[in-house]
Amino acid sequence: MSDDIINFLGEKLAIKINKPAIACKGLIRLGIKEDHGDTLDLTFEKVKKSIKSGLKKRLDNIGVFNSSEVCNYLLKELVSNQSLLTMANF
């Protein structure tokens, strides 16, 4: 499930900040690792926390001026697509 969530959010983030998807996926992975130590056994709550914390910090560090808005967008996308992301694992 972690790869599906990271890929999904990475694609959304790439569009929002106009950066390559691969780099955005890396930012998300690093944010998760900063908050939780690894990307194994991810839950939606862990991902939500990482978007608000680790990812936001990384976006601020690379100069994304509207990082709060971007993170709120990603949170809405995550919640809106939670059932689809869960179903992708079956």
C-alpha positions as CSV (number, residue, x, y, z in Angstrom):
1,M,0.0,0.0,0.0
2,S,2.8,2.4,0.7
3,D,4.0,2.6,-2.9
4,D,0.5,3.2,-4.1
5,I,0.0,6.1,-1.7
6,I,3.4,7.6,-2.4
7,N,2.9,7.3,-6.2
8,F,-0.6,8.9,-6.0
9,L,0.5,11.8,-3.8
10,G,3.7,12.3,-5.7
11,E,1.8,12.7,-8.9
12,K,-0.5,15.2,-7.3
13,L,2.3,17.1,-5.7
14,A,4.2,17.3,-9.0
15,I,1.4,19.0,-10.7
16,K,0.8,21.4,-7.8
17,I,4.4,22.6,-7.5
18,N,5.5,22.0,-11.1
19,K,8.4,19.7,-10.3
20,P,9.2,16.1,-11.6
21,A,7.0,13.4,-10.2
22,I,10.1,11.3,-9.2
23,A,11.4,14.2,-7.1
24,C,8.1,14.7,-5.4
25,K,7.8,11.1,-4.6
26,G,11.2,11.3,-3.0
27,L,10.1,14.3,-0.9
28,I,7.1,12.4,0.3
29,R,9.3,9.3,1.2
30,L,11.8,11.5,3.1
31,G,9.0,13.2,5.0
32,I,7.6,9.9,6.0
33,K,11.0,8.5,7.0
34,E,11.6,11.7,9.1
35,D,8.3,11.2,10.9
36,H,8.1,7.4,11.2
37,G,11.5,6.0,10.4
38,D,10.5,4.0,7.3
39,T,7.8,3.6,4.7
40,L,6.8,0.1,5.8
41,D,3.4,-0.5,7.4
42,L,2.0,2.9,6.5
43,T,-1.4,3.8,7.7
44,F,-3.5,6.7,6.4
45,E,-3.0,8.4,9.8
46,K,0.7,8.1,9.5
47,V,0.6,9.6,6.0
48,K,-1.7,12.4,7.1
49,K,0.7,13.2,9.9
50,S,3.7,13.2,7.6
51,I,2.0,15.5,5.1
52,K,1.4,18.0,7.9
53,S,4.8,17.7,9.4
54,G,7.8,16.1,7.5
55,L,6.6,17.0,4.0
56,K,5.6,20.5,4.9
57,K,9.0,21.1,6.4
58,R,10.7,19.8,3.2
59,L,8.5,22.0,1.0
60,D,9.4,25.0,3.1
61,N,13.1,24.1,2.8
62,I,13.0,24.0,-1.0
63,G,11.2,27.3,-1.2
64,V,7.6,26.4,-1.9
65,F,5.9,29.6,-0.7
66,N,2.4,28.1,-0.4
67,S,3.4,24.9,1.4
68,S,0.4,25.0,3.8
69,E,-2.0,25.2,0.8
70,V,-0.2,22.4,-1.0
71,C,-0.3,20.2,2.1
72,N,-4.0,20.9,2.6
73,Y,-4.7,20.0,-1.0
74,L,-2.8,16.7,-0.6
75,L,-4.7,15.9,2.6
76,K,-8.0,16.4,0.8
77,E,-6.9,14.2,-2.1
78,L,-5.8,11.5,0.3
79,V,-9.0,11.5,2.2
80,S,-11.1,11.7,-1.0
81,N,-9.4,8.8,-2.6
82,Q,-8.8,6.7,0.5
83,S,-11.2,3.9,-0.6
84,L,-9.7,3.7,-4.1
85,L,-6.2,3.5,-2.6
86,T,-7.3,0.8,-0.2
87,M,-8.9,-1.2,-3.1
88,A,-5.8,-1.0,-5.2
89,N,-4.1,-3.5,-2.8
90,F,-6.6,-6.3,-3.5
